[in-house]
Amino acid sequence: MFSKTCKYGIRAVLFLAVNTDKNKKIGVIEIAERLEVPRHFLGKVLQVLKKEGLISSIKGPGGGFYLSKENRKANIEDIVECLDGPSLLNACVLGLPNCSDENPCPLHFQAYACRHGLQYQLRHQSIDELARKIRREEIRI
């Protein structure tokens, strides 16, 4: 459902939420190695997330990426919209143009409930809440 860019972005943000703070930053090489993802690709994803204010970074010695208190308030929907665009959760499941309540595709109303439920879950889970679940080993990155 999500692009590879978005999947890597979500995993990276959650990794940063668990492993960083204002005083502890991590470079892209370490993040990529720990998540087992291509570092150059991840570097581009992290730059987009930084530009949109979803993660923070400091350049130079002792620098790297981290999540500020403000970054931790974001939710997964914010990351998805940043990396895959707002239309991902609103697009027609069959890929038909102009699909709407007034002009529905064969699966429009069935897909609505699933899409709405997913969007609700993505919107109501903060990065910080998910980081706590990861630390308690209830979920994994």
N, CA, C and O atoms as CSV, one atom per row, in Angstrom:
chain,resi,resn,atom,element,x,y,z
A,1,MET,N,N,0.822,-1.190,0.000
A,1,MET,CA,C,0.000,0.000,0.000
A,1,MET,C,C,0.873,1.263,0.000
A,1,MET,O,O,0.664,2.171,-0.805
A,2,PHE,N,N,1.849,1.310,0.908
A,2,PHE,CA,C,2.734,2.471,0.953
A,2,PHE,C,C,3.924,2.233,0.030
A,2,PHE,O,O,4.325,1.093,-0.205
A,3,SER,N,N,4.478,3.317,-0.486
A,3,SER,CA,C,5.675,3.220,-1.322
A,3,SER,C,C,6.867,2.793,-0.463
A,3,SER,O,O,6.825,2.862,0.766
A,4,LYS,N,N,7.914,2.357,-1.130
A,4,LYS,CA,C,9.145,1.989,-0.415
A,4,LYS,C,C,9.694,3.216,0.324
A,4,LYS,O,O,10.187,3.102,1.446
A,5,THR,N,N,9.606,4.360,-0.298
A,5,THR,CA,C,10.038,5.606,0.336
A,5,THR,C,C,9.304,5.819,1.652
A,5,THR,O,O,9.916,6.135,2.673
A,6,CYS,N,N,8.002,5.645,1.618
A,6,CYS,CA,C,7.184,5.855,2.811
A,6,CYS,C,C,7.490,4.811,3.887
A,6,CYS,O,O,7.589,5.144,5.067
A,7,LYS,N,N,7.639,3.566,3.484
A,7,LYS,CA,C,7.962,2.510,4.457
A,7,LYS,C,C,9.282,2.808,5.157
A,7,LYS,O,O,9.377,2.705,6.380
A,8,TYR,N,N,10.302,3.178,4.379
A,8,TYR,CA,C,11.597,3.507,4.973
A,8,TYR,C,C,11.476,4.727,5.873
A,8,TYR,O,O,12.094,4.780,6.936
A,9,GLY,N,N,10.681,5.709,5.453
A,9,GLY,CA,C,10.509,6.919,6.248
A,9,GLY,C,C,9.847,6.640,7.593
A,9,GLY,O,O,10.285,7.147,8.626
A,10,ILE,N,N,8.804,5.842,7.575
A,10,ILE,CA,C,8.118,5.495,8.827
A,10,ILE,C,C,9.069,4.754,9.754
A,10,ILE,O,O,9.160,5.069,10.941
A,11,ARG,N,N,9.777,3.771,9.213
A,11,ARG,CA,C,10.706,2.996,10.041
A,11,ARG,C,C,11.822,3.880,10.598
A,11,ARG,O,O,12.201,3.739,11.761
A,12,ALA,N,N,12.345,4.783,9.781
A,12,ALA,CA,C,13.428,5.664,10.232
A,12,ALA,C,C,12.956,6.609,11.333
A,12,ALA,O,O,13.662,6.820,12.318
A,13,VAL,N,N,11.770,7.172,11.166
A,13,VAL,CA,C,11.246,8.085,12.192
A,13,VAL,C,C,11.047,7.332,13.506
A,13,VAL,O,O,11.394,7.839,14.574
A,14,LEU,N,N,10.498,6.143,13.429
A,14,LEU,CA,C,10.296,5.355,14.659
A,14,LEU,C,C,11.634,4.956,15.282
A,14,LEU,O,O,11.771,4.950,16.506
A,15,PHE,N,N,12.623,4.623,14.445
A,15,PHE,CA,C,13.956,4.312,14.957
A,15,PHE,C,C,14.526,5.524,15.689
A,15,PHE,O,O,15.075,5.388,16.783
A,16,LEU,N,N,14.397,6.699,15.094
A,16,LEU,CA,C,14.879,7.919,15.737
A,16,LEU,C,C,14.125,8.198,17.039
A,16,LEU,O,O,14.711,8.659,18.018
A,17,ALA,N,N,12.839,7.918,17.041
A,17,ALA,CA,C,12.035,8.156,18.252
A,17,ALA,C,C,12.509,7.301,19.410
A,17,ALA,O,O,12.473,7.737,20.560
A,18,VAL,N,N,12.950,6.098,19.120
A,18,VAL,CA,C,13.392,5.178,20.168
A,18,VAL,C,C,14.837,5.448,20.580
A,18,VAL,O,O,15.189,5.258,21.744
A,19,ASN,N,N,15.670,5.885,19.651
A,19,ASN,CA,C,17.111,5.927,19.888
A,19,ASN,C,C,17.753,7.304,19.990
A,19,ASN,O,O,18.964,7.398,20.185
A,20,THR,N,N,16.976,8.371,19.863
A,20,THR,CA,C,17.589,9.706,19.896
A,20,THR,C,C,16.818,10.659,20.798
A,20,THR,O,O,15.686,10.400,21.207
A,21,ASP,N,N,17.477,11.763,21.086
A,21,ASP,CA,C,16.846,12.909,21.727
A,21,ASP,C,C,17.702,14.128,21.394
A,21,ASP,O,O,18.621,14.032,20.580
A,22,LYS,N,N,17.416,15.249,22.002
A,22,LYS,CA,C,18.139,16.483,21.694
A,22,LYS,C,C,19.646,16.335,21.902
A,22,LYS,O,O,20.434,16.977,21.208
A,23,ASN,N,N,20.046,15.493,22.851
A,23,ASN,CA,C,21.459,15.328,23.165
A,23,ASN,C,C,22.108,14.118,22.485
A,23,ASN,O,O,23.328,13.968,22.542
A,24,LYS,N,N,21.330,13.271,21.855
A,24,LYS,CA,C,21.863,12.085,21.182
A,24,LYS,C,C,21.335,12.041,19.753
A,24,LYS,O,O,20.138,11.879,19.516
A,25,LYS,N,N,22.256,12.188,18.817
A,25,LYS,CA,C,21.898,12.188,17.402
A,25,LYS,C,C,22.529,10.983,16.716
A,25,LYS,O,O,23.517,10.432,17.201
A,26,ILE,N,N,21.955,10.576,15.585
A,26,ILE,CA,C,22.459,9.412,14.855
A,26,ILE,C,C,22.588,9.780,13.378
A,26,ILE,O,O,21.705,10.419,12.806
A,27,GLY,N,N,23.698,9.371,12.773
A,27,GLY,CA,C,23.934,9.626,11.362
A,27,GLY,C,C,23.193,8.649,10.463
A,27,GLY,O,O,22.742,7.589,10.898
A,28,VAL,N,N,23.080,9.035,9.202
A,28,VAL,CA,C,22.333,8.232,8.235
A,28,VAL,C,C,22.954,6.847,8.038
A,28,VAL,O,O,22.230,5.878,7.806
A,29,ILE,N,N,24.273,6.741,8.126
A,29,ILE,CA,C,24.918,5.432,7.923
A,29,ILE,C,C,24.470,4.450,9.002
A,29,ILE,O,O,24.116,3.311,8.698
A,30,GLU,N,N,24.486,4.883,10.255
A,30,GLU,CA,C,24.057,3.986,11.335
A,30,GLU,C,C,22.583,3.619,11.223
A,30,GLU,O,O,22.209,2.465,11.434
A,31,ILE,N,N,21.752,4.594,10.891
A,31,ILE,CA,C,20.319,4.314,10.745
A,31,ILE,C,C,20.107,3.283,9.638
A,31,ILE,O,O,19.374,2.310,9.815
A,32,ALA,N,N,20.754,3.505,8.500
A,32,ALA,CA,C,20.602,2.592,7.364
A,32,ALA,C,C,21.085,1.182,7.708
A,32,ALA,O,O,20.443,0.196,7.345
A,33,GLU,N,N,22.208,1.090,8.403
A,33,GLU,CA,C,22.729,-0.232,8.787
A,33,GLU,C,C,21.789,-0.937,9.744
A,33,GLU,O,O,21.515,-2.127,9.588
A,34,ARG,N,N,21.294,-0.212,10.732
A,34,ARG,CA,C,20.413,-0.832,11.734
A,34,ARG,C,C,19.078,-1.261,11.140
A,34,ARG,O,O,18.510,-2.274,11.547
A,35,LEU,N,N,18.574,-0.487,10.173
A,35,LEU,CA,C,17.293,-0.815,9.540
A,35,LEU,C,C,17.466,-1.704,8.302
A,35,LEU,O,O,16.494,-2.192,7.725
A,36,GLU,N,N,18.734,-1.898,7.914
A,36,GLU,CA,C,19.058,-2.715,6.739
A,36,GLU,C,C,18.376,-2.177,5.476
A,36,GLU,O,O,17.686,-2.900,4.757
A,37,VAL,N,N,18.595,-0.887,5.239
A,37,VAL,CA,C,18.060,-0.226,4.046
A,37,VAL,C,C,19.199,0.525,3.353
A,37,VAL,O,O,20.186,0.870,4.004
A,38,PRO,N,N,19.083,0.786,2.044
A,38,PRO,CA,C,20.147,1.502,1.321
A,38,PRO,C,C,20.358,2.916,1.875
A,38,PRO,O,O,19.414,3.699,1.981
A,39,ARG,N,N,21.603,3.228,2.225
A,39,ARG,CA,C,21.856,4.494,2.919
A,39,ARG,C,C,21.649,5.724,2.038
A,39,ARG,O,O,21.176,6.751,2.526
A,40,HIS,N,N,21.992,5.642,0.749
A,40,HIS,CA,C,21.817,6.819,-0.106
A,40,HIS,C,C,20.329,7.126,-0.288
A,40,HIS,O,O,19.910,8.283,-0.258
A,41,PHE,N,N,19.555,6.084,-0.474
A,41,PHE,CA,C,18.101,6.248,-0.608
A,41,PHE,C,C,17.517,6.796,0.691
A,41,PHE,O,O,16.711,7.726,0.674
A,42,LEU,N,N,17.930,6.213,1.817
A,42,LEU,CA,C,17.437,6.672,3.115
A,42,LEU,C,C,17.833,8.119,3.368
A,42,LEU,O,O,17.052,8.890,3.926
A,43,GLY,N,N,19.042,8.488,2.961
A,43,GLY,CA,C,19.493,9.870,3.137
A,43,GLY,C,C,18.559,10.860,2.460
A,43,GLY,O,O,18.261,11.917,3.015
A,44,LYS,N,N,18.096,10.518,1.260
A,44,LYS,CA,C,17.166,11.386,0.537
A,44,LYS,C,C,15.817,11.460,1.258
A,44,LYS,O,O,15.203,12.524,1.335
A,45,VAL,N,N,15.371,10.330,1.777
A,45,VAL,CA,C,14.102,10.284,2.514
A,45,VAL,C,C,14.199,11.153,3.769
A,45,VAL,O,O,13.285,11.922,4.068
A,46,LEU,N,N,15.304,11.029,4.498
A,46,LEU,CA,C,15.487,11.818,5.723
A,46,LEU,C,C,15.530,13.316,5.429
A,46,LEU,O,O,15.029,14.118,6.217
A,47,GLN,N,N,16.124,13.695,4.300
A,47,GLN,CA,C,16.174,15.114,3.939
A,47,GLN,C,C,14.771,15.669,3.684
A,47,GLN,O,O,14.470,16.798,4.071
A,48,VAL,N,N,13.919,14.880,3.037
A,48,VAL,CA,C,12.534,15.306,2.811
A,48,VAL,C,C,11.808,15.468,4.144
A,48,VAL,O,O,11.109,16.457,4.365
A,49,LEU,N,N,11.979,14.492,5.023
A,49,LEU,CA,C,11.333,14.557,6.344
A,49,LEU,C,C,11.824,15.763,7.138
A,49,LEU,O,O,11.040,16.404,7.838
A,50,LYS,N,N,13.105,16.074,7.034
A,50,LYS,CA,C,13.670,17.241,7.723
A,50,LYS,C,C,13.082,18.525,7.159
A,50,LYS,O,O,12.663,19.414,7.900
A,51,LYS,N,N,13.058,18.606,5.835
A,51,LYS,CA,C,12.522,19.807,5.174
A,51,LYS,C,C,11.079,20.071,5.590
A,51,LYS,O,O,10.671,21.224,5.729
A,52,GLU,N,N,10.312,19.010,5.785
A,52,GLU,CA,C,8.905,19.151,6.175
A,52,GLU,C,C,8.714,19.285,7.687
A,52,GLU,O,O,7.584,19.397,8.162
A,53,GLY,N,N,9.817,19.274,8.446
A,53,GLY,CA,C,9.743,19.490,9.884
A,53,GLY,C,C,9.314,18.282,10.702
A,53,GLY,O,O,8.896,18.424,11.851
A,54,LEU,N,N,9.417,17.082,10.109
A,54,LEU,CA,C,9.013,15.878,10.838
A,54,LEU,C,C,10.171,15.263,11.625
A,54,LEU,O,O,9.939,14.486,12.552
A,55,ILE,N,N,11.402,15.596,11.271
A,55,ILE,CA,C,12.578,15.203,12.037
A,55,ILE,C,C,13.501,16.413,12.122
A,55,ILE,O,O,13.304,17.402,11.416
A,56,SER,N,N,14.497,16.331,12.980
A,56,SER,CA,C,15.462,17.418,13.147
A,56,SER,C,C,16.862,16.892,12.863
A,56,SER,O,O,17.108,15.687,12.923
A,57,SER,N,N,17.776,17.807,12.555
A,57,SER,CA,C,19.169,17.401,12.364
A,57,SER,C,C,20.091,18.567,12.664
A,57,SER,O,O,19.702,19.735,12.641
A,58,ILE,N,N,21.333,18.194,12.946
A,58,ILE,CA,C,22.403,19.168,13.160
A,58,ILE,C,C,23.588,18.694,12.338
A,58,ILE,O,O,23.945,17.516,12.365
A,59,LYS,N,N,24.191,19.617,11.609
A,59,LYS,CA,C,25.352,19.281,10.786
A,59,LYS,C,C,26.627,19.388,11.595
A,59,LYS,O,O,26.677,20.042,12.637
A,60,GLY,N,N,27.661,18.725,11.087
A,60,GLY,CA,C,28.986,18.847,11.675
A,60,GLY,C,C,29.295,17.786,12.710
A,60,GLY,O,O,28.520,16.853,12.919
A,61,PRO,N,N,30.462,17.947,13.364
A,61,PRO,CA,C,30.871,16.983,14.391
A,61,PRO,C,C,29.827,16.896,15.510
A,61,PRO,O,O,29.346,17.912,16.012
A,62,GLY,N,N,29.498,15.683,15.878
A,62,GLY,CA,C,28.483,15.479,16.908
A,62,GLY,C,C,27.072,15.649,16.392
A,62,GLY,O,O,26.110,15.577,17.156
A,63,GLY,N,N,26.948,15.877,15.089
A,63,GLY,CA,C,25.637,16.086,14.495
A,63,GLY,C,C,24.971,14.790,14.090
A,63,GLY,O,O,25.476,13.701,14.363
A,64,GLY,N,N,23.855,14.916,13.450
A,64,GLY,CA,C,23.090,13.779,12.986
A,64,GLY,C,C,21.611,14.080,13.071
A,64,GLY,O,O,21.203,15.223,13.275
A,65,PHE,N,N,20.818,13.045,12.914
A,65,PHE,CA,C,19.363,13.190,12.957
A,65,PHE,C,C,18.844,12.840,14.347
A,65,PHE,O,O,19.430,12.027,15.061
A,66,TYR,N,N,17.733,13.470,14.711
A,66,TYR,CA,C,17.086,13.178,15.994
A,66,TYR,C,C,15.649,13.676,15.929
A,66,TYR,O,O,15.259,14.371,14.991
A,67,LEU,N,N,14.872,13.311,16.937
A,67,LEU,CA,C,13.509,13.820,17.048
A,67,LEU,C,C,13.427,14.759,18.245
A,67,LEU,O,O,13.812,14.402,19.359
A,68,SER,N,N,12.929,15.942,18.002
A,68,SER,CA,C,12.678,16.899,19.083
A,68,SER,C,C,11.352,16.553,19.757
A,68,SER,O,O,10.614,15.690,19.283
A,69,LYS,N,N,11.061,17.219,20.845
A,69,LYS,CA,C,9.772,16.998,21.516
A,69,LYS,C,C,8.628,17.313,20.564
A,69,LYS,O,O,7.609,16.623,20.559
A,70,GLU,N,N,8.796,18.340,19.770
A,70,GLU,CA,C,7.750,18.726,18.813
A,70,GLU,C,C,7.592,17.660,17.725
A,70,GLU,O,O,6.470,17.318,17.354
A,71,ASN,N,N,8.716,17.133,17.211
A,71,ASN,CA,C,8.649,16.081,16.190
A,71,ASN,C,C,7.875,14.871,16.689
A,71,ASN,O,O,7.151,14.232,15.926
A,72,ARG,N,N,8.028,14.563,17.951
A,72,ARG,CA,C,7.405,13.363,18.535
A,72,ARG,C,C,5.883,13.451,18.600
A,72,ARG,O,O,5.212,12.434,18.778
A,73,LYS,N,N,5.339,14.645,18.459
A,73,LYS,CA,C,3.891,14.832,18.491
A,73,LYS,C,C,3.241,14.493,17.150
A,73,LYS,O,O,2.025,14.316,17.075
A,74,ALA,N,N,4.040,14.404,16.104
A,74,ALA,CA,C,3.502,14.085,14.775
A,74,ALA,C,C,2.907,12.680,14.799
A,74,ALA,O,O,3.145,11.906,15.726
A,75,ASN,N,N,2.139,12.369,13.775
A,75,ASN,CA,C,1.562,11.032,13.682
A,75,ASN,C,C,1.987,10.363,12.371
A,75,ASN,O,O,2.619,10.991,11.522
A,76,ILE,N,N,1.643,9.123,12.221
A,76,ILE,CA,C,2.038,8.377,11.034
A,76,ILE,C,C,1.399,8.974,9.773
A,76,ILE,O,O,2.016,8.978,8.708
A,77,GLU,N,N,0.191,9.467,9.890
A,77,GLU,CA,C,-0.459,10.098,8.732
A,77,GLU,C,C,0.376,11.264,8.211
A,77,GLU,O,O,0.452,11.473,7.001
A,78,ASP,N,N,1.007,12.028,9.112
A,78,ASP,CA,C,1.863,13.140,8.689
A,78,ASP,C,C,3.012,12.635,7.807
A,78,ASP,O,O,3.350,13.255,6.799
A,79,ILE,N,N,3.598,11.516,8.198
A,79,ILE,CA,C,4.708,10.945,7.418
A,79,ILE,C,C,4.207,10.439,6.074
A,79,ILE,O,O,4.832,10.686,5.042
A,80,VAL,N,N,3.081,9.732,6.083
A,80,VAL,CA,C,2.516,9.198,4.844
A,80,VAL,C,C,2.197,10.334,3.877
A,80,VAL,O,O,2.530,10.250,2.695
A,81,GLU,N,N,1.562,11.386,4.361
A,81,GLU,CA,C,1.224,12.513,3.492
A,81,GLU,C,C,2.475,13.218,2.971
A,81,GLU,O,O,2.504,13.672,1.827
A,82,CYS,N,N,3.500,13.310,3.805
A,82,CYS,CA,C,4.752,13.945,3.393
A,82,CYS,C,C,5.428,13.164,2.276
A,82,CYS,O,O,5.908,13.753,1.308
A,83,LEU,N,N,5.469,11.848,2.402
A,83,LEU,CA,C,6.239,11.027,1.464
A,83,LEU,C,C,5.426,10.442,0.305
A,83,LEU,O,O,5.960,10.258,-0.789
A,84,ASP,N,N,4.156,10.152,0.529
A,84,ASP,CA,C,3.327,9.563,-0.531
A,84,ASP,C,C,2.222,10.499,-1.010
A,84,ASP,O,O,1.533,10.200,-1.986
A,85,GLY,N,N,2.051,11.622,-0.333
A,85,GLY,CA,C,1.027,12.575,-0.729
A,85,GLY,C,C,-0.313,12.284,-0.082
A,85,GLY,O,O,-0.584,11.156,0.331
A,86,PRO,N,N,-1.152,13.312,0.005
A,86,PRO,CA,C,-2.445,13.150,0.672
A,86,PRO,C,C,-3.432,12.274,-0.085
A,86,PRO,O,O,-4.391,11.777,0.505
A,87,SER,N,N,-3.219,12.081,-1.357
A,87,SER,CA,C,-4.181,11.315,-2.145
A,87,SER,C,C,-4.078,9.810,-1.930
A,87,SER,O,O,-4.993,9.079,-2.307
A,88,LEU,N,N,-2.996,9.331,-1.337
A,88,LEU,CA,C,-2.831,7.884,-1.165
A,88,LEU,C,C,-4.033,7.262,-0.466
A,88,LEU,O,O,-4.546,6.234,-0.910
A,89,LEU,N,N,-4.480,7.867,0.608
A,89,LEU,CA,C,-5.584,7.295,1.371
A,89,LEU,C,C,-6.952,7.680,0.803
A,89,LEU,O,O,-7.986,7.231,1.298
A,90,ASN,N,N,-6.948,8.502,-0.225
A,90,ASN,CA,C,-8.207,8.919,-0.834
A,90,ASN,C,C,-8.369,8.406,-2.263
A,90,ASN,O,O,-9.424,8.590,-2.869
A,91,ALA,N,N,-7.345,7.772,-2.797
A,91,ALA,CA,C,-7.380,7.319,-4.183
A,91,ALA,C,C,-8.329,6.136,-4.359
A,91,ALA,O,O,-8.579,5.372,-3.426
A,92,CYS,N,N,-8.837,6.010,-5.546
A,92,CYS,CA,C,-9.710,4.889,-5.903
A,92,CYS,C,C,-8.915,3.591,-5.786
A,92,CYS,O,O,-7.785,3.510,-6.268
A,93,VAL,N,N,-9.497,2.575,-5.150
A,93,VAL,CA,C,-8.792,1.299,-4.964
A,93,VAL,C,C,-8.577,0.570,-6.287
A,93,VAL,O,O,-7.689,-0.278,-6.383
A,94,LEU,N,N,-9.365,0.884,-7.297
A,94,LEU,CA,C,-9.188,0.283,-8.613
A,94,LEU,C,C,-8.388,1.182,-9.549
A,94,LEU,O,O,-8.125,0.826,-10.698
A,95,GLY,N,N,-8.006,2.348,-9.044
A,95,GLY,CA,C,-7.199,3.271,-9.843
A,95,GLY,C,C,-7.983,4.029,-10.896
A,95,GLY,O,O,-7.395,4.579,-11.828
A,96,LEU,N,N,-9.296,4.067,-10.765
A,96,LEU,CA,C,-10.118,4.767,-11.754
A,96,LEU,C,C,-10.124,6.267,-11.480
A,96,LEU,O,O,-10.197,6.691,-10.327
A,97,PRO,N,N,-10.047,7.061,-12.534
A,97,PRO,CA,C,-10.116,8.512,-12.335
A,97,PRO,C,C,-11.552,8.923,-11.985
A,97,PRO,O,O,-12.507,8.241,-12.357
A,98,ASN,N,N,-11.688,10.005,-11.292
A,98,ASN,CA,C,-12.988,10.594,-10.963
A,98,ASN,C,C,-13.891,9.700,-10.120
A,98,ASN,O,O,-15.111,9.853,-10.166
A,99,CYS,N,N,-13.337,8.790,-9.366
A,99,CYS,CA,C,-14.135,7.949,-8.476
A,99,CYS,C,C,-14.553,8.797,-7.277
A,99,CYS,O,O,-13.715,9.453,-6.658
A,100,SER,N,N,-15.824,8.785,-6.951
A,100,SER,CA,C,-16.338,9.586,-5.834
A,100,SER,C,C,-17.663,8.986,-5.371
A,100,SER,O,O,-18.152,8.016,-5.949
A,101,ASP,N,N,-18.233,9.571,-4.329
A,101,ASP,CA,C,-19.541,9.113,-3.856
A,101,ASP,C,C,-20.595,9.274,-4.957
A,101,ASP,O,O,-21.514,8.463,-5.075
A,102,GLU,N,N,-20.449,10.325,-5.753
A,102,GLU,CA,C,-21.400,10.588,-6.834
A,102,GLU,C,C,-21.130,9.724,-8.065
A,102,GLU,O,O,-22.041,9.446,-8.845
A,103,ASN,N,N,-19.888,9.306,-8.233
A,103,ASN,CA,C,-19.481,8.521,-9.405
A,103,ASN,C,C,-18.614,7.346,-8.932
A,103,ASN,O,O,-17.421,7.307,-9.231
A,104,PRO,N,N,-19.203,6.385,-8.193
A,104,PRO,CA,C,-18.399,5.334,-7.549
A,104,PRO,C,C,-17.955,4.220,-8.489
A,104,PRO,O,O,-18.635,3.874,-9.454
A,105,CYS,N,N,-16.776,3.671,-8.164
A,105,CYS,CA,C,-16.321,2.457,-8.840
A,105,CYS,C,C,-17.026,1.270,-8.168
A,105,CYS,O,O,-17.722,1.466,-7.171
A,106,PRO,N,N,-16.867,0.057,-8.683
A,106,PRO,CA,C,-17.558,-1.098,-8.089
A,106,PRO,C,C,-17.201,-1.368,-6.618
A,106,PRO,O,O,-17.996,-1.980,-5.904
A,107,LEU,N,N,-16.028,-0.927,-6.150
A,107,LEU,CA,C,-15.611,-1.202,-4.774
A,107,LEU,C,C,-15.559,0.047,-3.896
A,107,LEU,O,O,-15.074,-0.004,-2.766
A,108,HIS,N,N,-16.060,1.165,-4.417
A,108,HIS,CA,C,-15.920,2.446,-3.726
A,108,HIS,C,C,-16.437,2.408,-2.284
A,108,HIS,O,O,-15.710,2.771,-1.359
A,109,PHE,N,N,-17.653,1.984,-2.091
A,109,PHE,CA,C,-18.241,2.044,-0.750
A,109,PHE,C,C,-17.682,0.970,0.182
A,109,PHE,O,O,-17.591,1.191,1.390
A,110,GLN,N,N,-17.311,-0.181,-0.361
A,110,GLN,CA,C,-16.688,-1.211,0.464
A,110,GLN,C,C,-15.305,-0.749,0.928
A,110,GLN,O,O,-14.929,-0.959,2.082
A,111,ALA,N,N,-14.565,-0.129,0.038
A,111,ALA,CA,C,-13.214,0.337,0.371
A,111,ALA,C,C,-13.233,1.522,1.327
A,111,ALA,O,O,-12.280,1.740,2.076
A,112,TYR,N,N,-14.321,2.285,1.299
A,112,TYR,CA,C,-14.396,3.470,2.142
A,112,TYR,C,C,-14.195,3.124,3.620
A,112,TYR,O,O,-13.439,3.800,4.319
A,113,ALA,N,N,-14.858,2.091,4.089
A,113,ALA,CA,C,-14.764,1.719,5.506
A,113,ALA,C,C,-13.332,1.335,5.868
A,113,ALA,O,O,-12.827,1.739,6.915
A,114,CYS,N,N,-12.683,0.566,5.016
A,114,CYS,CA,C,-11.288,0.170,5.270
A,114,CYS,C,C,-10.374,1.386,5.264
A,114,CYS,O,O,-9.551,1.562,6.162
A,115,ARG,N,N,-10.524,2.215,4.251
A,115,ARG,CA,C,-9.679,3.402,4.109
A,115,ARG,C,C,-9.890,4.349,5.286
A,115,ARG,O,O,-8.930,4.888,5.835
A,116,HIS,N,N,-11.138,4.548,5.669
A,116,HIS,CA,C,-11.454,5.445,6.779
A,116,HIS,C,C,-10.872,4.907,8.095
A,116,HIS,O,O,-10.341,5.673,8.899
A,117,GLY,N,N,-10.974,3.592,8.310
A,117,GLY,CA,C,-10.416,2.986,9.525
A,117,GLY,C,C,-8.910,3.130,9.589
A,117,GLY,O,O,-8.356,3.453,10.640
A,118,LEU,N,N,-8.240,2.891,8.459
A,118,LEU,CA,C,-6.787,3.027,8.407
A,118,LEU,C,C,-6.381,4.477,8.654
A,118,LEU,O,O,-5.463,4.752,9.426
A,119,GLN,N,N,-7.065,5.387,8.000
A,119,GLN,CA,C,-6.742,6.802,8.169
A,119,GLN,C,C,-6.920,7.230,9.625
A,119,GLN,O,O,-6.111,7.995,10.150
A,120,TYR,N,N,-7.960,6.748,10.268
A,120,TYR,CA,C,-8.189,7.058,11.673
A,120,TYR,C,C,-7.027,6.553,12.534
A,120,TYR,O,O,-6.535,7.277,13.400
A,121,GLN,N,N,-6.597,5.333,12.301
A,121,GLN,CA,C,-5.494,4.752,13.073
A,121,GLN,C,C,-4.200,5.519,12.848
A,121,GLN,O,O,-3.471,5.789,13.802
A,122,LEU,N,N,-3.905,5.873,11.605
A,122,LEU,CA,C,-2.680,6.610,11.294
A,122,LEU,C,C,-2.700,8.004,11.907
A,122,LEU,O,O,-1.662,8.524,12.316
A,123,ARG,N,N,-3.869,8.597,11.968
A,123,ARG,CA,C,-4.008,9.957,12.500
A,123,ARG,C,C,-3.951,9.995,14.023
A,123,ARG,O,O,-3.518,10.995,14.597
A,124,HIS,N,N,-4.377,8.933,14.679
A,124,HIS,CA,C,-4.497,8.952,16.129
A,124,HIS,C,C,-3.399,8.195,16.868
A,124,HIS,O,O,-3.552,7.890,18.051
A,125,GLN,N,N,-2.307,7.892,16.199
A,125,GLN,CA,C,-1.144,7.279,16.845
A,125,GLN,C,C,0.035,8.238,16.690
A,125,GLN,O,O,0.542,8.433,15.585
A,126,SER,N,N,0.463,8.830,17.788
A,126,SER,CA,C,1.613,9.728,17.700
A,126,SER,C,C,2.897,8.903,17.605
A,126,SER,O,O,2.936,7.734,17.990
A,127,ILE,N,N,3.925,9.529,17.092
A,127,ILE,CA,C,5.238,8.891,17.004
A,127,ILE,C,C,5.682,8.470,18.402
A,127,ILE,O,O,6.216,7.376,18.586
A,128,ASP,N,N,5.463,9.332,19.373
A,128,ASP,CA,C,5.872,9.047,20.751
A,128,ASP,C,C,5.140,7.827,21.316
A,128,ASP,O,O,5.750,7.009,22.004
A,129,GLU,N,N,3.842,7.695,21.034
A,129,GLU,CA,C,3.084,6.531,21.507
A,129,GLU,C,C,3.638,5.235,20.910
A,129,GLU,O,O,3.792,4.234,21.611
A,130,LEU,N,N,3.930,5.267,19.622
A,130,LEU,CA,C,4.479,4.073,18.980
A,130,LEU,C,C,5.880,3.757,19.496
A,130,LEU,O,O,6.233,2.586,19.638
A,131,ALA,N,N,6.676,4.778,19.777
A,131,ALA,CA,C,8.020,4.558,20.329
A,131,ALA,C,C,7.942,3.860,21.679
A,131,ALA,O,O,8.747,2.975,21.971
A,132,ARG,N,N,6.977,4.253,22.501
A,132,ARG,CA,C,6.802,3.580,23.799
A,132,ARG,C,C,6.465,2.102,23.608
A,132,ARG,O,O,6.968,1.252,24.343
A,133,LYS,N,N,5.626,1.794,22.637
A,133,LYS,CA,C,5.274,0.389,22.359
A,133,LYS,C,C,6.487,-0.396,21.867
A,133,LYS,O,O,6.643,-1.571,22.200
A,134,ILE,N,N,7.341,0.242,21.083
A,134,ILE,CA,C,8.562,-0.416,20.602
A,134,ILE,C,C,9.488,-0.700,21.777
A,134,ILE,O,O,10.042,-1.794,21.884
A,135,ARG,N,N,9.658,0.279,22.657
A,135,ARG,CA,C,10.519,0.089,23.830
A,135,ARG,C,C,10.018,-1.040,24.729
A,135,ARG,O,O,10.810,-1.771,25.325
A,136,ARG,N,N,8.700,-1.173,24.820
A,136,ARG,CA,C,8.111,-2.250,25.635
A,136,ARG,C,C,8.062,-3.577,24.864
A,136,ARG,O,O,7.570,-4.585,25.372
A,137,GLU,N,N,8.574,-3.557,23.644
A,137,GLU,CA,C,8.628,-4.732,22.771
A,137,GLU,C,C,7.242,-5.285,22.434
A,137,GLU,O,O,7.080,-6.485,22.215
A,138,GLU,N,N,6.256,-4.404,22.396
A,138,GLU,CA,C,4.915,-4.796,21.961
A,138,GLU,C,C,4.846,-4.852,20.445
A,138,GLU,O,O,4.084,-5.631,19.872
A,139,ILE,N,N,5.663,-4.003,19.793
A,139,ILE,CA,C,5.763,-3.960,18.336
A,139,ILE,C,C,7.239,-3.812,17.981
A,139,ILE,O,O,8.064,-3.527,18.849
A,140,ARG,N,N,7.569,-4.006,16.713
A,140,ARG,CA,C,8.969,-3.861,16.280
A,140,ARG,C,C,9.039,-2.962,15.063
A,140,ARG,O,O,8.036,-2.719,14.392
A,141,ILE,N,N,10.238,-2.473,14.790
A,141,ILE,CA,C,10.434,-1.591,13.639
A,141,ILE,C,C,10.750,-2.456,12.431
A,141,ILE,O,O,10.957,-1.935,11.335
